[in-house]
């Protein structure tokens, strides 16, 4: 019995030591903030999806007249994405960016090619972007984002830091590894995803060490190419003209954008109240998907939209800190690329809904309805957390000082009463067990009560004034 108690006490001491000697705050703080932001945004998304979709679901035969139809499906997608994120977070990111990257890339390309088959692809709003599998639709371009980030980070690590690739080899591998998925995505056509990925790759290239002038030049060329492709396509050209004058075709191309404006105008500073949107009564198309930001603006007002943006800003800051502390260039680029994808997609959606850029159909990360979207966003978050988990910096003076901490028992515990005073009383051990410049963490508290943790800072002031010789003890 006594052995069991001593073993339990030793286990508690080791657990306490692991908590104290665990992850430094410079790693743990961004990790916790990032994870909490992802959780808050995902749960907020469930709430807003229910609010934005409940009315149309209640009167739709396709949803079995179930007001919670879309939020139930989103909860399932969220659970699947959470499992994927946890798996990615627990495994070293280098396994994905090196070990099995070729397999991931081949699977991604096969999925992107499959949507061009007439038996698999499903047309949606002028584009073939979906795969129908067992009653569910899958958007391969969403998962291709993860593959492109991993591939670009891997090649940048090999060229810029490892110097294992020549420039010509680097360019050729980038053209295949990154260029092929981008071309397949653009051919769907999915210009929105292509634009988001291109912007993310420019950010990663700048962080990897590409000259600023080259990055700016590539950005200008990309914008020019995007405009040329958009003007050649009647569907995209209509969206550009609608951005400048949506009232030109009020009941046609401009209808959705105008209804979004009405939603923001109705919201004012604090909104009409959660669940009291008027635009969701079949006035605003896709209110729970592409235009959910407009519903947020109507129901929660400017204050609510700014609050949501503040959480995204905090997530972006945490992701940047994780990238800063990454152990190698690939880790920095993966963390920065995953975070950048989320933030860039957010602003693409917001700017489109506000009429600042043409509508792209890209949802708000973690908020909008969509299985592929929420799963891919959570996978990006999982990769970022994986980078944080394996990040380590050289040991500092404070780390070395902290490694000398000791964990001791408390007085009046449930163990041997006679030995507790002699073996675990910090006041009895000050002059014998501790060295100068270190301190011990002990457990105090009365018998039967929950132990309270406190820190013994070493010899008392009286002992220090008496010095380390035996004269102090002689005159006690």
C-alpha positions as CSV (number, residue, x, y, z in Angstrom):
1,X,0.0,0.0,0.0
2,X,2.8,2.3,1.0
3,X,4.6,1.5,-2.2
4,X,1.5,2.3,-4.3
5,X,1.3,5.7,-2.6
6,X,4.9,6.4,-3.1
7,X,4.6,5.4,-6.7
8,X,1.6,7.7,-7.2
9,X,3.5,10.5,-5.5
10,X,6.4,10.0,-7.7
11,X,4.2,10.0,-10.8
12,X,2.6,13.3,-9.7
13,X,6.0,14.8,-9.2
14,X,7.1,13.8,-12.6
15,X,3.9,15.2,-14.1
16,X,4.5,18.4,-12.2
17,X,8.0,18.6,-13.5
18,X,6.9,18.0,-17.1
19,X,4.5,20.9,-16.8
20,X,7.1,23.2,-15.4
21,X,10.0,22.1,-17.6
22,X,7.7,21.8,-20.6
23,X,7.3,23.9,-23.7
24,X,8.7,27.5,-23.5
25,X,6.2,30.3,-23.7
26,X,7.6,31.5,-27.0
27,X,6.4,28.2,-28.5
28,X,3.4,27.4,-26.5
29,X,1.7,30.9,-26.6
30,X,1.4,31.1,-30.4
31,X,0.3,27.4,-30.5
32,X,-2.5,27.9,-28.0
33,X,-3.6,31.1,-29.6
34,X,-3.6,29.6,-33.0
35,X,-5.6,26.5,-31.9
36,X,-8.1,28.6,-29.9
37,X,-8.7,30.9,-32.9
38,X,-9.4,27.9,-35.1
39,X,-11.8,26.4,-32.6
40,X,-13.6,29.7,-32.1
41,X,-14.0,30.4,-35.8
42,X,-15.2,26.9,-36.5
43,X,-17.9,27.0,-33.8
44,X,-18.9,30.5,-34.8
45,X,-19.2,29.2,-38.4
46,X,-21.7,26.5,-37.2
47,X,-23.7,29.1,-35.5
48,X,-23.8,31.4,-38.5
49,X,-24.5,28.6,-40.9
50,X,-27.6,27.6,-38.9
51,X,-28.7,31.2,-38.8
52,X,-28.2,31.8,-42.5
53,X,-29.6,28.5,-43.8
54,X,-32.5,27.6,-41.4
55,X,-35.2,29.5,-43.2
56,X,-34.4,28.2,-46.7
57,X,-33.9,24.6,-45.4
58,X,-37.2,24.7,-43.6
59,X,-39.1,25.3,-46.8
60,X,-37.0,23.1,-49.2
61,X,-37.9,19.6,-50.2
62,X,-34.3,18.9,-51.0
63,X,-33.4,19.3,-47.3
64,X,-36.4,17.2,-46.1
65,X,-37.7,20.5,-44.5
66,X,-35.1,20.2,-41.8
67,X,-34.0,23.7,-40.6
68,X,-30.7,22.2,-39.2
69,X,-29.9,20.3,-42.4
70,X,-26.8,22.3,-43.4
71,X,-25.5,22.7,-39.9
72,X,-25.7,19.0,-39.3
73,X,-23.7,18.2,-42.4
74,X,-21.2,20.9,-41.5
75,X,-20.8,19.4,-38.1
76,X,-19.9,16.0,-39.7
77,X,-17.4,17.7,-42.0
78,X,-16.0,19.6,-39.1
79,X,-15.5,16.3,-37.2
80,X,-13.7,14.7,-40.2
81,X,-11.5,17.8,-40.6
82,X,-10.7,17.8,-36.8
83,X,-9.5,14.2,-37.0
84,X,-7.4,15.0,-40.1
85,X,-5.9,18.1,-38.3
86,X,-5.0,16.1,-35.2
87,X,-3.3,13.5,-37.3
88,X,-1.3,16.1,-39.2
89,X,-0.4,18.0,-36.0
90,X,0.8,14.9,-34.2
91,X,3.1,13.7,-37.0
92,X,6.3,15.6,-37.9
93,X,5.6,17.9,-40.8
94,X,8.8,16.6,-42.5
95,X,7.1,13.3,-43.0
96,X,4.5,15.0,-45.2
97,X,6.9,17.4,-46.9
98,X,9.6,14.8,-47.6
99,X,8.7,11.2,-46.9
100,X,5.3,10.8,-48.6
101,X,5.2,14.0,-50.7
102,X,5.4,12.2,-54.0
103,X,2.5,10.0,-53.1
104,X,0.4,13.0,-52.0
105,X,1.3,14.9,-55.2
106,X,0.3,12.0,-57.5
107,X,-3.0,11.5,-55.7
108,X,-3.7,15.2,-56.0
109,X,-3.0,15.3,-59.7
110,X,-5.2,12.3,-60.3
111,X,-8.1,13.9,-58.5
112,X,-7.7,17.1,-60.5
113,X,-7.7,15.1,-63.7
114,X,-10.7,13.1,-62.7
115,X,-13.1,16.1,-62.7
116,X,-12.6,16.5,-66.5
117,X,-14.2,13.1,-67.0
118,X,-17.8,13.5,-68.0
119,X,-18.9,10.7,-65.7
120,X,-17.3,12.3,-62.6
121,X,-17.3,16.0,-63.0
122,X,-20.3,18.1,-61.9
123,X,-20.9,21.5,-63.4
124,X,-21.5,24.2,-60.9
125,X,-22.0,27.9,-61.7
126,X,-20.1,27.8,-65.0
127,X,-17.2,25.5,-63.9
128,X,-16.4,21.8,-63.4
129,X,-14.8,21.7,-60.0
130,X,-16.5,18.9,-58.2
131,X,-16.4,15.1,-57.9
132,X,-19.4,13.2,-56.9
133,X,-18.5,10.3,-54.5
134,X,-21.1,8.2,-52.6
135,X,-23.6,11.1,-52.5
136,X,-21.1,13.7,-51.4
137,X,-19.3,16.2,-53.5
138,X,-15.6,16.7,-53.3
139,X,-13.6,19.8,-54.5
140,X,-10.1,18.6,-55.3
141,X,-8.7,22.1,-55.7
142,X,-9.3,22.7,-52.0
143,X,-7.0,19.8,-51.1
144,X,-4.5,20.8,-53.9
145,X,-3.7,23.9,-51.8
146,X,-2.1,21.7,-49.2
147,X,-0.1,19.8,-51.8
148,X,1.1,23.0,-53.5
149,X,2.4,24.4,-50.2
150,X,4.2,21.2,-49.2
151,X,5.8,20.9,-52.7
152,X,7.0,24.5,-52.8
153,X,8.4,24.3,-49.3
154,X,10.2,21.1,-50.0
155,X,11.9,22.5,-53.2
156,X,12.7,25.8,-51.5
157,X,14.4,23.9,-48.6
158,X,16.5,21.8,-51.1
159,X,17.5,24.8,-53.2
160,X,17.9,27.8,-50.7
161,X,19.1,26.0,-47.6
162,X,20.4,22.5,-48.4
163,X,21.9,23.6,-51.7
164,X,21.2,20.1,-53.1
165,X,19.6,21.4,-56.3
166,X,21.0,23.5,-59.1
167,X,19.0,26.5,-60.3
168,X,18.0,24.8,-63.5
169,X,16.9,21.7,-61.6
170,X,15.0,23.8,-59.1
171,X,13.1,25.7,-61.9
172,X,12.2,22.4,-63.7
173,X,10.9,20.8,-60.5
174,X,8.9,23.9,-59.6
175,X,7.4,23.9,-63.1
176,X,6.2,20.3,-62.6
177,X,5.5,20.1,-58.9
178,X,3.7,23.5,-58.6
179,X,2.9,24.4,-62.2
180,X,1.0,21.3,-63.1
181,X,-1.5,21.5,-60.2
182,X,-2.0,25.2,-60.9
183,X,-2.7,24.7,-64.6
184,X,-5.2,21.9,-63.8
185,X,-7.0,24.1,-61.3
186,X,-7.0,27.1,-63.8
187,X,-8.4,24.8,-66.5
188,X,-11.6,23.9,-64.6
189,X,-11.7,27.0,-64.6
190,X,-11.2,28.0,-60.9
191,X,-9.5,31.4,-61.2
192,X,-10.2,32.3,-57.5
193,X,-8.2,29.3,-56.1
194,X,-5.5,29.9,-58.7
195,X,-5.2,33.5,-57.6
196,X,-5.1,32.6,-53.9
197,X,-2.4,30.0,-54.5
198,X,-0.3,32.3,-56.7
199,X,-0.4,35.1,-54.0
200,X,0.6,32.5,-51.3
201,X,3.5,31.3,-53.4
202,X,4.8,34.8,-53.9
203,X,4.7,35.3,-50.1
204,X,6.6,32.0,-49.6
205,X,9.1,33.0,-52.3
206,X,9.8,36.3,-50.7
207,X,10.3,34.6,-47.3
208,X,12.6,32.0,-48.9
209,X,14.9,34.7,-50.2
210,X,13.7,35.7,-53.6
211,X,14.7,39.4,-54.5
212,X,11.9,41.8,-53.8
213,X,12.0,43.2,-57.3
214,X,11.5,39.7,-58.7
215,X,8.5,39.1,-56.4
216,X,7.0,42.4,-57.5
217,X,7.6,41.7,-61.1
218,X,6.0,38.2,-60.9
219,X,3.0,39.8,-59.1
220,X,2.5,42.3,-61.9
221,X,2.8,39.6,-64.5
222,X,0.3,37.5,-62.6
223,X,-2.3,40.3,-62.3
224,X,-2.0,41.1,-66.0
225,X,-2.4,37.4,-66.9
226,X,-5.4,37.1,-64.6
227,X,-7.1,40.1,-66.3
228,X,-6.4,38.8,-69.8
229,X,-7.9,35.4,-69.0
230,X,-10.9,36.9,-67.3
231,X,-11.7,39.3,-70.2
232,X,-11.6,36.3,-72.6
233,X,-14.1,34.4,-70.6
234,X,-17.7,35.6,-70.9
235,X,-18.6,34.4,-67.4
236,X,-15.6,36.1,-65.7
237,X,-16.0,39.2,-67.9
238,X,-19.6,39.6,-66.6
239,X,-18.3,39.5,-63.0
240,X,-15.8,42.2,-63.7
241,X,-18.4,44.5,-65.2
242,X,-20.8,43.7,-62.4
243,X,-18.2,44.8,-59.8
244,X,-18.1,48.3,-61.4
245,X,-21.9,48.7,-61.8
246,X,-24.0,46.0,-60.2
247,X,-27.2,48.0,-60.8
248,X,-26.7,47.7,-64.6
249,X,-28.3,44.2,-64.4
250,X,-30.3,44.4,-61.1
251,X,-32.2,41.1,-61.6
252,X,-29.3,39.3,-63.3
253,X,-25.6,39.3,-62.6
254,X,-25.8,42.2,-60.1
255,X,-28.6,40.7,-58.0
256,X,-26.5,38.8,-55.4
257,X,-24.0,41.6,-54.9
258,X,-26.8,44.2,-54.4
259,X,-28.6,42.0,-51.9
260,X,-25.3,41.7,-50.0
261,X,-25.1,45.5,-49.9
262,X,-28.6,45.7,-48.5
263,X,-27.6,43.2,-45.8
264,X,-24.7,45.4,-44.7
265,X,-26.8,48.5,-44.9
266,X,-29.4,47.0,-42.6
267,X,-26.9,45.8,-40.1
268,X,-25.6,49.2,-39.1
269,X,-23.3,49.4,-36.1
270,X,-24.6,46.5,-33.9
271,X,-26.8,44.6,-36.3
272,X,-30.4,43.5,-36.3
273,X,-29.7,40.7,-33.9
274,X,-28.5,37.1,-34.2
275,X,-31.0,35.1,-36.2
276,X,-33.0,38.1,-37.3
277,X,-31.6,38.6,-40.8
278,X,-34.1,39.5,-43.5
279,X,-31.9,38.8,-46.5
280,X,-31.7,35.1,-45.7
281,X,-35.5,34.8,-46.5
282,X,-34.6,33.7,-50.0
283,X,-33.5,37.2,-51.0
284,X,-29.7,36.6,-50.8
285,X,-28.5,33.6,-52.8
286,X,-25.9,31.4,-51.1
287,X,-26.4,33.2,-47.8
288,X,-24.8,30.3,-45.9
289,X,-21.9,29.9,-48.2
290,X,-20.2,32.6,-50.4
291,X,-22.2,35.5,-48.8
292,X,-22.2,34.5,-45.2
293,X,-20.1,37.5,-44.4
294,X,-23.0,39.7,-45.5
295,X,-25.3,37.8,-43.1
296,X,-22.8,38.4,-40.3
297,X,-22.8,42.1,-41.2
298,X,-26.6,42.3,-41.1
299,X,-27.1,40.3,-37.9
300,X,-24.1,41.4,-35.9
301,X,-23.3,44.7,-37.5
302,X,-20.0,46.4,-38.0
303,X,-19.0,45.4,-34.4
304,X,-19.5,41.7,-35.2
305,X,-17.6,41.8,-38.5
306,X,-14.7,43.6,-36.9
307,X,-14.7,41.1,-34.1
308,X,-14.5,38.2,-36.5
309,X,-11.7,40.0,-38.4
310,X,-9.9,40.5,-35.1
311,X,-9.9,36.7,-34.4
312,X,-8.5,36.1,-37.9
313,X,-5.8,38.8,-37.3
314,X,-4.9,37.0,-34.1
315,X,-4.7,33.7,-36.0
316,X,-2.5,35.3,-38.6
317,X,-0.1,36.7,-35.9
318,X,0.1,33.3,-34.2
319,X,0.8,31.6,-37.5
320,X,3.6,34.2,-38.2
321,X,5.2,33.5,-34.8
322,X,5.1,29.8,-35.4
323,X,6.8,30.3,-38.8
324,X,9.4,32.5,-37.1
325,X,10.3,29.8,-34.6
326,X,10.3,26.9,-37.1
327,X,13.4,24.7,-37.1
328,X,14.2,25.0,-40.8
329,X,13.2,26.8,-44.0
330,X,10.6,24.2,-45.0
331,X,8.9,24.6,-41.6
332,X,8.9,28.4,-41.9
333,X,7.4,28.2,-45.4
334,X,4.8,25.6,-44.5
335,X,3.6,27.6,-41.5
336,X,3.6,30.9,-43.4
337,X,2.0,29.3,-46.5
338,X,-0.8,27.6,-44.6
339,X,-1.6,30.7,-42.6
340,X,-1.2,32.9,-45.7
341,X,-3.7,30.8,-47.6
342,X,-6.3,31.2,-44.9
343,X,-5.8,35.0,-44.6
344,X,-5.6,35.6,-48.3
345,X,-8.8,33.6,-49.0
346,X,-10.6,35.5,-46.3
347,X,-9.8,38.9,-47.9
348,X,-10.6,37.6,-51.4
349,X,-14.1,36.7,-50.1
350,X,-14.6,39.9,-48.2
351,X,-13.4,42.1,-51.0
352,X,-15.7,40.3,-53.4
353,X,-18.7,40.6,-51.2
354,X,-18.0,44.3,-50.7
355,X,-17.6,44.8,-54.5
356,X,-13.9,45.7,-54.4
357,X,-12.9,42.8,-56.6
358,X,-14.8,40.5,-58.9
359,X,-16.7,37.7,-57.1
360,X,-14.7,34.5,-57.1
361,X,-17.0,32.1,-55.2
362,X,-14.4,31.5,-52.5
363,X,-15.9,30.9,-49.1
364,X,-14.8,32.4,-45.8
365,X,-12.4,30.0,-44.1
366,X,-13.9,28.0,-41.1
367,X,-17.1,30.0,-41.4
368,X,-18.9,29.3,-44.7
369,X,-20.7,26.0,-45.4
370,X,-18.8,23.4,-47.4
371,X,-17.2,20.1,-46.6
372,X,-14.1,20.4,-48.8
373,X,-13.5,23.9,-47.5
374,X,-13.7,23.2,-43.8
375,X,-11.7,20.0,-44.1
376,X,-8.9,21.6,-46.1
377,X,-8.7,24.6,-43.8
378,X,-8.4,22.4,-40.7
379,X,-5.7,20.4,-42.5
380,X,-3.8,23.6,-43.1
381,X,-4.2,24.4,-39.4
382,X,-2.9,20.9,-38.5
383,X,0.2,21.3,-40.5
384,X,0.9,24.7,-38.9
385,X,0.6,23.2,-35.4
386,X,2.9,20.3,-36.5
387,X,5.6,22.9,-37.3
388,X,5.0,24.4,-33.8
389,X,5.3,21.0,-32.1
390,X,8.7,20.2,-33.4
391,X,10.1,23.7,-33.2
392,X,13.1,24.1,-30.9
393,X,15.6,26.9,-30.3
394,X,19.1,26.8,-28.9
395,X,19.1,26.5,-25.1
396,X,19.4,29.9,-23.4
397,X,20.6,30.9,-19.9
398,X,17.0,30.9,-18.7
399,X,16.5,27.4,-20.1
400,X,19.6,26.1,-18.3
401,X,18.5,27.8,-15.0
402,X,15.1,26.2,-15.3
403,X,16.5,22.8,-15.9
404,X,17.9,22.9,-12.3
405,X,14.4,23.1,-10.8
406,X,13.5,20.3,-8.5
407,X,10.1,18.9,-7.6
408,X,9.6,17.9,-4.0
409,X,6.7,16.6,-1.9
410,X,4.6,18.7,0.5
411,X,4.1,18.8,4.2
412,X,1.2,17.0,5.7
413,X,0.5,14.8,2.7
414,X,-1.0,11.4,2.7
415,X,2.3,9.6,3.0
416,X,4.3,8.7,6.1
417,X,3.7,11.4,8.6
418,X,7.0,10.9,10.4
419,X,9.0,11.0,7.2
420,X,7.1,13.9,5.7
421,X,8.6,16.5,7.9
422,X,12.1,15.3,7.5
423,X,12.1,14.4,3.9
424,X,9.8,16.9,2.3
425,X,9.8,20.0,4.4
426,X,11.5,22.7,2.3
427,X,12.4,24.6,5.4
428,X,14.4,21.7,6.7
429,X,16.2,21.2,3.3
430,X,17.2,24.8,2.5
431,X,20.6,24.7,4.0
432,X,21.5,21.2,2.8
433,X,19.7,20.3,-0.4
434,X,19.8,23.4,-2.5
435,X,22.7,25.1,-4.2
436,X,23.0,28.8,-4.6
437,X,21.1,30.2,-7.6
438,X,18.5,27.4,-7.9
439,X,15.1,26.8,-6.3
440,X,12.7,23.9,-5.7
441,X,9.0,23.6,-6.5
442,X,7.2,21.9,-3.6
443,X,3.7,20.9,-2.7
444,X,2.3,22.4,0.4
445,X,-1.1,22.3,2.1
446,X,-2.7,20.5,5.0
447,X,-3.5,16.8,5.2
448,X,-6.5,15.8,3.2
449,X,-6.6,19.0,1.2
450,X,-5.6,19.4,-2.4
451,X,-1.9,20.1,-2.5
452,X,-1.0,23.7,-3.4
453,X,2.0,24.3,-5.6
454,X,4.5,26.9,-4.4
455,X,8.1,27.7,-5.1
456,X,10.9,27.5,-2.6
457,X,13.4,30.2,-3.5
458,X,16.2,28.8,-1.4
459,X,17.7,29.8,2.0
460,X,15.8,32.3,4.0
461,X,17.1,35.8,4.6
462,X,18.2,34.9,8.1
463,X,20.3,32.0,6.8
464,X,21.8,34.1,4.1
465,X,22.9,36.8,6.6
466,X,24.4,34.1,8.8
467,X,26.5,32.8,5.9
468,X,27.3,29.3,5.0
469,X,29.6,28.5,7.9
470,X,28.6,26.6,11.0
471,X,28.5,29.6,13.2
472,X,24.9,30.3,12.4
473,X,23.8,26.9,13.6
474,X,25.9,27.2,16.7
475,X,24.2,30.3,17.9
476,X,20.6,29.2,17.2
